[in-house]
Amino acid sequence: MELTGWKRRCFWPAAGLLLAAGLVILGAGTETLLTAAAPLTAHQLLEVEACFGLPLLAVAAAGIGLVFRRQAWERQESERQLREFLATAGHELRNALTTVSCYIQLVQLGGPPEEALAQAAAETERMASLINELALLTRLDLRQPLERRSVDLPQLCRDAVAVVRDIHPGRQVRLIVAPGKHTVTGDPLWLHQVIVNLLANSRLHTPEGTTTTLALGTEEGGYRVIEVIDDGPGVPPELFPKIFDRFVRGESTAAAGSGLGLSIVAAVAAAHGGTVTLERFGRGAWFRVRLPG
């Protein structure tokens, strides 16, 4: 039976109340035994056992039942998410293969080979990128060990901005680094992927002329904060609750992204003990990644 809505929210409080009730019953029974004025006879011991033992067993059984229900729900939810993930991944790969097949058939029928081969190559590249992203998510899901070393976040930011400016010179990208030492312990390749994905997300979902700002600073508690802010059209309100889910894309966008970029950002941040959030503010999108220093 699946626990949803208020049932899911009330599960642990209910289990706690059952446990507390069991402890009260056990404590009352123990106090009775310890404060008895005279040694208890066998008949009296049986009465105490009937009075306190059976209710305690009932409470324990109810608590165990709740635990088993919780485990069953978690297993069902995990299986459901896996089925959805595999179905969507298969759909995306099948679409790319179908497109490549169509262009090959076009060439066989005498169509212009240069254009067809260029389109087929683009689809092949997109499919390879999708497979790489799926492999990265699988590694994160399996909790494979990260490389742990000191990472210079300002250098990662500078490298990512330089790549965007070289490949997309028409895009306006600003870099702001607050004074101070901004280093974290983690995997430099995965953290670099976080920055690249956030900048790519801004590029794919905003029109030409949009200004994107990559900012790096600190927060109370020693956290390092990476922010990507743009003045584009922003994120549709209906996407806010699921923006970091896999294969989520805005219906109104013509972007050719895989829908995995932000889910990779969230998974990498979590693997480093951090978080990523989409903040609500005026125009544009504002993503914040918090990493422990």
Phi, psi and chi 1 to 4 in degrees:
 res  aa     phi    psi   chi1   chi2   chi3   chi4
   1 MET       -  129.6  178.8 -179.6  178.8      -
   2 GLU   -84.2  134.4 -178.1  176.3  -12.2      -
   3 LEU   -93.8  119.4  -61.5  177.5      -      -
   4 THR  -134.1  163.3   57.9      -      -      -
   5 GLY    57.4 -131.8      -      -      -      -
   6 TRP   -66.9  -28.2   67.4  -89.7      -      -
   7 LYS   -63.2  -42.3  -67.1 -179.1  179.8  179.4
   8 ARG   -66.7  -39.6 -176.7  178.0  179.0 -176.1
   9 ARG   -69.1  -29.8  -68.1 -167.7  -62.7  -89.3
  10 CYS   -92.1   -0.5  -65.8      -      -      -
  11 PHE   -61.1  -56.7  172.4   81.3      -      -
  12 TRP   -67.9  -38.8  -72.2  115.6      -      -
  13 PRO   -58.2  -40.1  -27.4   36.2      -      -
  14 ALA   -65.4  -43.0      -      -      -      -
  15 ALA   -63.2  -37.7      -      -      -      -
  16 GLY   -65.3  -39.9      -      -      -      -
  17 LEU   -64.5  -39.7  -73.4  174.7      -      -
  18 LEU   -63.4  -42.3  -75.7  174.0      -      -
  19 LEU   -64.6  -42.6  178.7   59.2      -      -
  20 ALA   -62.8  -41.2      -      -      -      -
  21 ALA   -62.2  -40.0      -      -      -      -
  22 GLY   -63.5  -39.8      -      -      -      -
  23 LEU   -67.4  -37.9  -68.3  175.6      -      -
  24 VAL   -62.9  -45.3  168.9      -      -      -
  25 ILE   -63.1  -44.7  -67.3  173.6      -      -
  26 LEU   -62.8  -41.3  179.9   60.9      -      -
  27 GLY   -65.3  -40.6      -      -      -      -
  28 ALA   -63.2  -41.3      -      -      -      -
  29 GLY   -65.7  -40.2      -      -      -      -
  30 THR   -65.2  -41.6  -57.4      -      -      -
  31 GLU   -62.6  -39.0 -177.1  179.3   -0.7      -
  32 THR   -61.9  -43.5  -60.8      -      -      -
  33 LEU   -67.1  -38.3  -69.2  174.5      -      -
  34 LEU   -77.1  -27.0  -67.5  177.4      -      -
  35 THR  -101.8    8.2   59.2      -      -      -
  36 ALA   -60.5  136.8      -      -      -      -
  37 ALA   -69.0  -29.9      -      -      -      -
  38 ALA  -136.7  160.4      -      -      -      -
  39 PRO   -56.8  137.9  -24.5   34.3      -      -
  40 LEU   -77.9  141.3  -62.6  176.4      -      -
  41 THR   -81.0  170.5   64.3      -      -      -
  42 ALA   -60.3  -40.0      -      -      -      -
  43 HIS   -64.1  -40.5  178.6   69.9      -      -
  44 GLN   -67.0  -38.9  -70.3  173.1  -36.4      -
  45 LEU   -61.0  -39.9  -73.9  173.9      -      -
  46 LEU   -64.4  -37.5  -71.4  174.8      -      -
  47 GLU   -65.5  -42.6  -71.8 -178.4  -15.9      -
  48 VAL   -62.4  -42.2  171.0      -      -      -
  49 GLU   -62.4  -42.7 -179.4 -178.7   -2.3      -
  50 ALA   -66.5  -34.4      -      -      -      -
  51 CYS   -72.8  -42.2  179.8      -      -      -
  52 PHE  -109.6  -30.2  -62.7  105.9      -      -
  53 GLY   -68.9  -46.7      -      -      -      -
  54 LEU   -65.7  -45.6  -67.7  178.7      -      -
  55 PRO   -60.1  -38.4  -24.6   35.2      -      -
  56 LEU   -64.4  -40.9 -179.0   58.1      -      -
  57 LEU   -63.5  -38.5  -73.6  175.3      -      -
  58 ALA   -64.2  -42.9      -      -      -      -
  59 VAL   -64.2  -43.8  171.0      -      -      -
  60 ALA   -61.8  -41.9      -      -      -      -
  61 ALA   -63.2  -40.6      -      -      -      -
  62 ALA   -64.5  -40.9      -      -      -      -
  63 GLY   -64.2  -42.2      -      -      -      -
  64 ILE   -63.7  -38.7  -68.0  173.0      -      -
  65 GLY   -60.7  -41.2      -      -      -      -
  66 LEU   -64.1  -40.4  -77.3  175.3      -      -
  67 VAL   -61.8  -44.5  170.9      -      -      -
  68 PHE   -64.1  -38.4  -79.4  140.2      -      -
  69 ARG   -64.6  -39.9  -72.0  178.6   62.8 -173.0
  70 ARG   -63.2  -45.0  173.2   72.1  177.9 -171.9
  71 GLN   -63.3  -40.1  -68.9  175.3  -16.9      -
  72 ALA   -64.3  -41.3      -      -      -      -
  73 TRP   -64.0  -43.3  175.1   83.2      -      -
  74 GLU   -63.0  -39.5  -71.0  178.3  -15.6      -
  75 ARG   -65.7  -43.9 -177.1  171.8   60.6 -106.5
  76 GLN   -63.6  -41.2  -67.7  171.9    0.6      -
  77 GLU   -65.0  -41.4 -178.7   67.7   10.1      -
  78 SER   -62.8  -42.7  177.5      -      -      -
  79 GLU   -66.2  -38.8  -68.7  173.0   -5.9      -
  80 ARG   -63.3  -45.3 -177.7 -169.6   63.8   79.5
  81 GLN   -63.4  -38.5  -68.8  177.2   -4.1      -
  82 LEU   -65.3  -42.6  177.5   59.5      -      -
  83 ARG   -63.3  -42.9  -73.2 -166.4  -61.1  -91.5
  84 GLU   -64.3  -41.5  -70.3 -176.6   -4.2      -
  85 PHE   -62.5  -47.5  177.1   70.2      -      -
  86 LEU   -66.1  -39.7  -68.3  175.9      -      -
  87 ALA   -63.8  -44.1      -      -      -      -
  88 THR   -69.5  -41.2  -51.6      -      -      -
  89 ALA   -62.3  -43.4      -      -      -      -
  90 GLY   -62.0  -39.1      -      -      -      -
  91 HIS   -63.2  -44.5  175.4   73.1      -      -
  92 GLU   -63.8  -44.4  -67.7  -69.7  -29.0      -
  93 LEU   -67.5  -38.4  -68.3  172.2      -      -
  94 ARG   -64.7  -38.5 -174.2  168.2   57.0 -109.0
  95 ASN   -61.7  -44.0  -75.9  -14.0      -      -
  96 ALA   -64.4  -43.3      -      -      -      -
  97 LEU   -64.5  -38.1  -73.1  171.9      -      -
  98 THR   -63.5  -40.8  -60.0      -      -      -
  99 THR   -64.0  -45.0  -56.9      -      -      -
 100 VAL   -60.7  -43.4  171.5      -      -      -
 101 SER   -61.1  -39.8  176.8      -      -      -
 102 CYS   -63.6  -41.9  -71.0      -      -      -
 103 TYR   -68.4  -35.2  -76.7  117.9      -      -
 104 ILE   -64.9  -43.0  -67.9  175.4      -      -
 105 GLN   -64.3  -35.1  -67.9  176.8   20.9      -
 106 LEU   -61.8  -42.3  179.3   62.6      -      -
 107 VAL   -65.0  -41.6  173.2      -      -      -
 108 GLN   -62.8  -28.6  -68.3  173.8  -21.1      -
 109 LEU   -87.6    4.3  -66.0  174.2      -      -
 110 GLY    98.2   13.0      -      -      -      -
 111 GLY   -72.1  169.2      -      -      -      -
 112 PRO   -63.5  113.8   21.5  -30.8      -      -
 113 PRO   -67.6  -35.6   24.7  -33.1      -      -
 114 GLU   -61.6  -49.8  -66.4   81.4    6.3      -
 115 GLU   -65.9  -42.0 -179.7 -179.1   -8.0      -
 116 ALA   -63.9  -43.8      -      -      -      -
 117 LEU   -66.1  -35.8  -70.5  175.9      -      -
 118 ALA   -64.8  -43.1      -      -      -      -
 119 GLN   -67.4  -39.8  -66.4  -65.7  -24.4      -
 120 ALA   -64.4  -38.7      -      -      -      -
 121 ALA   -65.3  -38.8      -      -      -      -
 122 ALA   -64.7  -41.4      -      -      -      -
 123 GLU   -67.0  -37.3  -76.0  -61.5  -43.2      -
 124 THR   -64.0  -40.9  -57.6      -      -      -
 125 GLU   -64.3  -40.8 -177.0  178.9   -9.4      -
 126 ARG   -64.2  -39.4 -171.6  175.4   77.4   86.2
 127 MET   -66.7  -41.0 -172.5  163.0   47.2      -
 128 ALA   -63.5  -39.6      -      -      -      -
 129 SER   -64.0  -40.9  175.7      -      -      -
 130 LEU   -62.8  -43.0  175.6   59.9      -      -
 131 ILE   -63.7  -40.9  -68.0  172.8      -      -
 132 ASN   -62.7  -41.0  -71.0  -25.5      -      -
 133 GLU   -67.5  -39.1  -69.6  177.2  -24.5      -
 134 LEU   -63.9  -39.3  -70.5  171.8      -      -
 135 ALA   -65.2  -39.5      -      -      -      -
 136 LEU   -64.7  -43.9  174.9   56.8      -      -
 137 LEU   -63.4  -37.1  -78.9  171.0      -      -
 138 THR   -63.5  -42.2  -59.3      -      -      -
 139 ARG   -61.1  -41.0  -69.6  178.1   58.3 -167.4
 140 LEU   -69.1  -39.6  -67.7  169.2      -      -
 141 ASP   -63.7  -35.6  -72.1  -17.8      -      -
 142 LEU   -81.0   -0.3  -66.4  175.2      -      -
 143 ARG    54.3   43.7  -67.4 -175.5  173.2   86.5
 144 GLN   -66.0  144.7  -66.0 -174.9   -2.4      -
 145 PRO   -61.9  138.7   20.5  -31.8      -      -
 146 LEU   -83.4  155.2  -59.2  170.5      -      -
 147 GLU   -73.7  129.8  179.3 -177.3   -6.2      -
 148 ARG  -115.2  106.8  -67.4  -71.5 -177.3 -179.3
 149 ARG  -155.3  168.9   62.3 -174.5  177.7   91.4
 150 SER   -68.9  129.9  179.9      -      -      -
 151 VAL  -117.9  128.7  179.4      -      -      -
 152 ASP   -87.4   98.4 -176.7    4.3      -      -
 153 LEU   -63.6  -39.8  -69.0  179.9      -      -
 154 PRO   -57.8  -37.5  -27.8   36.6      -      -
 155 GLN   -68.5  -39.4 -172.5   59.7   48.9      -
 156 LEU   -60.5  -41.9  -70.6 -173.3      -      -
 157 CYS   -64.9  -43.8  -68.3      -      -      -
 158 ARG   -62.2  -41.9  -74.6 -169.1  -70.0  -92.0
 159 ASP   -63.5  -43.2  -67.8  -16.8      -      -
 160 ALA   -65.7  -42.6      -      -      -      -
 161 VAL   -65.5  -39.3  169.2      -      -      -
 162 ALA   -61.9  -39.3      -      -      -      -
 163 VAL   -64.5  -44.7  169.9      -      -      -
 164 VAL   -62.2  -43.2  173.6      -      -      -
 165 ARG   -67.1  -33.3  -72.4  171.8  175.8  170.0
 166 ASP   -73.3  -44.0  -70.9  -17.9      -      -
 167 ILE   -82.0  -33.8  -60.7  177.7      -      -
 168 HIS  -126.8   73.9  -53.6  -77.6      -      -
 169 PRO   -63.6  -20.1   21.5  -32.5      -      -
 170 GLY   -78.7   -8.7      -      -      -      -
 171 ARG   -88.1  135.6  -74.8  -76.3  172.6  171.4
 172 GLN   -93.4  112.2  -57.6  178.1   39.8      -
 173 VAL  -125.7  123.0 -177.8      -      -      -
 174 ARG  -105.8  148.8  -60.7 -170.5  -55.1  164.9
 175 LEU  -123.4  125.2  174.5   60.8      -      -
 176 ILE  -125.3  120.6  -59.8  175.2      -      -
 177 VAL  -119.7  118.6  178.7      -      -      -
 178 ALA   -68.3  151.4      -      -      -      -
 179 PRO   -59.5  147.9  -20.8   32.2      -      -
 180 GLY   125.3  176.4      -      -      -      -
 181 LYS   -96.5  118.9 -175.7  178.5 -179.7 -179.0
 182 HIS  -114.9   84.5  -55.4  -68.8      -      -
 183 THR  -126.5  147.8   59.4      -      -      -
 184 VAL  -134.5  165.3  -63.6      -      -      -
 185 THR   -99.8  121.9  -59.7      -      -      -
 186 GLY   176.9 -162.9      -      -      -      -
 187 ASP   -96.4  113.9 -170.0  -53.0      -      -
 188 PRO   -63.9  -35.6   20.5  -31.2      -      -
 189 LEU   -67.4  -42.6  -68.2  178.7      -      -
 190 TRP   -70.1  -38.9  -73.8   12.7      -      -
 191 LEU   -67.7  -35.0  -68.6  174.4      -      -
 192 HIS   -63.2  -37.5  179.4  -99.1      -      -
 193 GLN   -63.0  -35.4 -169.0   68.6   46.2      -
 194 VAL   -58.6  -49.7  165.4      -      -      -
 195 ILE   -65.7  -44.1  -58.2  171.0      -      -
 196 VAL   -60.9  -43.3  168.1      -      -      -
 197 ASN   -65.9  -39.1  -76.4   13.2      -      -
 198 LEU   -66.4  -40.8  -71.8  174.4      -      -
 199 LEU   -68.2  -38.9  -69.4  175.4      -      -
 200 ALA   -65.6  -37.4      -      -      -      -
 201 ASN   -61.8  -41.5  179.2   76.0      -      -
 202 SER   -65.1  -42.2  176.1      -      -      -
 203 ARG   -65.2  -40.8  175.5  178.1   57.7   82.2
 204 LEU   -72.0  -26.8  -72.1  170.6      -      -
 205 HIS  -114.6   17.3  -61.8  -77.2      -      -
 206 THR  -132.3  151.6   58.1      -      -      -
 207 PRO   -77.9  168.5   28.8  -35.0      -      -
 208 GLU   -58.6  144.2  -68.6  -72.0  -18.4      -
 209 GLY    93.7   -6.7      -      -      -      -
 210 THR   -73.7  139.4  -61.2      -      -      -
 211 THR   -99.6  126.9  -61.8      -      -      -
 212 THR  -112.0  132.8  -59.3      -      -      -
 213 THR  -115.5  126.9  -58.6      -      -      -
 214 LEU  -105.9  118.3  172.1   60.6      -      -
 215 ALA  -121.8  146.2      -      -      -      -
 216 LEU  -132.3  129.1  176.8   62.4      -      -
 217 GLY  -155.1 -165.6      -      -      -      -
 218 THR  -126.7  160.8   59.6      -      -      -
 219 GLU  -132.9  164.7  -93.5 -168.6    0.5      -
 220 GLU   -57.2  139.0 -174.8  178.0   -6.9      -
 221 GLY    97.1    3.0      -      -      -      -
 222 GLY    83.6   13.8      -      -      -      -
 223 TYR   -79.0  141.9  -78.2   89.0      -      -
 224 ARG   -98.2  135.5  -58.5  -58.5 -175.4  -93.5
 225 VAL  -120.4  122.7 -178.6      -      -      -
 226 ILE  -105.4  124.8  -57.5  169.8      -      -
 227 GLU  -124.6  137.8  -62.6  176.7  -69.3      -
 228 VAL  -124.0  117.4  173.5      -      -      -
 229 ILE  -126.8  134.7  -52.4  168.0      -      -
 230 ASP  -131.2  163.5   64.6   59.6      -      -
 231 ASP  -107.7   33.4   57.0    1.7      -      -
 232 GLY   -81.1 -160.3      -      -      -      -
 233 PRO   -72.5  -14.3   24.6  -33.8      -      -
 234 GLY    87.6 -178.3      -      -      -      -
 235 VAL   -99.0  131.5  178.3      -      -      -
 236 PRO   -57.7  139.6  -23.7   33.1      -      -
 237 PRO   -55.5  -33.8  -23.4   32.5      -      -
 238 GLU   -70.5  -15.1   63.3  -88.6   14.1      -
 239 LEU   -90.4  -13.3  -71.3 -175.3      -      -
 240 PHE   -55.0  -47.9  -94.5   76.8      -      -
 241 PRO   -66.6  -22.2  -17.2   30.6      -      -
 242 LYS  -124.1   20.3   54.8 -177.1  179.3  179.6
 243 ILE   -63.2  -27.4 -169.0   67.2      -      -
 244 PHE   -99.9    8.5  -62.3  108.1      -      -
 245 ASP   -75.8  163.3  -68.2  -10.7      -      -
 246 ARG   -79.8  142.7  -62.8  172.8 -175.1 -177.3
 247 PHE    62.1   32.0  -63.8  109.3      -      -
 248 VAL   -95.7  124.3  170.4      -      -      -
 249 ARG  -139.0  146.5  -75.6  177.2  -68.5 -146.6
 250 GLY   -69.5  137.1      -      -      -      -
 251 GLU   -69.4  -26.3  -64.8 -179.2   -2.5      -
 252 SER   -88.6   -4.2   61.3      -      -      -
 253 THR   -92.7  147.3 -179.4      -      -      -
 254 ALA   -97.8   10.0      -      -      -      -
 255 ALA   -65.7  148.1      -      -      -      -
 256 ALA  -101.8   28.5      -      -      -      -
 257 GLY   -70.8  163.6      -      -      -      -
 258 SER   -82.1  -17.9   66.1      -      -      -
 259 GLY    84.2   11.6      -      -      -      -
 260 LEU  -111.7  -11.6  -66.9  174.9      -      -
 261 GLY   -58.1  -48.6      -      -      -      -
 262 LEU   -74.0  -30.2  -67.2  179.5      -      -
 263 SER   -67.6  -32.7   61.6      -      -      -
 264 ILE   -67.7  -41.2  -70.9  176.0      -      -
 265 VAL   -57.0  -47.6  170.6      -      -      -
 266 ALA   -64.2  -41.1      -      -      -      -
 267 ALA   -68.1  -41.4      -      -      -      -
 268 VAL   -67.9  -42.3  172.1      -      -      -
 269 ALA   -59.8  -45.2      -      -      -      -
 270 ALA   -63.8  -37.7      -      -      -      -
 271 ALA   -64.8  -22.5      -      -      -      -
 272 HIS   -98.7   11.3  -74.4   79.9      -      -
 273 GLY    77.8   17.8      -      -      -      -
 274 GLY  -114.1 -169.3      -      -      -      -
 275 THR  -141.3  160.9   59.2      -      -      -
 276 VAL  -132.8  138.1   57.9      -      -      -
 277 THR  -134.6  153.6   55.3      -      -      -
 278 LEU  -106.2  114.1  171.6   59.3      -      -
 279 GLU   -85.5  149.0  -56.7  -65.3  -31.7      -
 280 ARG   -95.7  120.9  -66.0 -178.0 -178.5  -88.5
 281 PHE  -151.5 -168.5   78.2  120.9      -      -
 282 GLY   -56.9 -109.9      -      -      -      -
 283 ARG   -92.3  144.4  176.2  178.7  171.7   82.8
 284 GLY    95.0 -170.7      -      -      -      -
 285 ALA  -121.3  147.6      -      -      -      -
 286 TRP  -139.4  105.8  177.7   13.3      -      -
 287 PHE  -105.0  136.8  -69.8   90.4      -      -
 288 ARG  -127.7  125.5  -58.0 -177.9   77.3 -112.2
 289 VAL  -110.5  123.0  178.6      -      -      -
 290 ARG  -110.2  125.1  -61.5  174.0   72.6 -109.7
 291 LEU  -125.0  135.0  -59.8  169.8      -      -
 292 PRO   -66.1  139.4   22.4  -31.2      -      -
 293 GLY   -77.8      -      -      -      -      -
